[in-house]
Amino acid sequence: MKKTLLVLSALAIGFSAAAKLPAPSEEAKAKAAEAAAKTAHGNKVADFQLCKSREKVAAHYYKTNGKGKAAPAATPACTDPGAYKPAETTAAAPAAASPAGAKPAAAPAKKG
């Protein structure tokens, strides 16, 4: 009984603490988006490496053990994703370049 009450009280405290967290800042959102982009690129690189290794294994199989078997139908070529290119930072310092009395320009609308 005590364990159940302890678990329930811990859950209640955890949920109340999570509800009070502030919204992430623009910088935190940008870092999260950058991390997601790096992860997506890493997945593309891994897919490319897997595709190349499959082609190598298949070529070796048909060269050594696949005698008398027809080669499979053509498969799509492996596409190299290239090197990772970080997104350009649009939040450069436009306010620092403007005169002291001038209004800052509106920020461009963000897509997605």
Secondary structure, DSSP 8 states (H G I E B T S, - for coil): -HHHHHHHHHHHHHHHHHHT-----HHHHHHHHHHHHHHHHHHHHHHHHHHHHHHHHHHHHHHHT-TTS-------------S------S---HHHHS-TTS----------
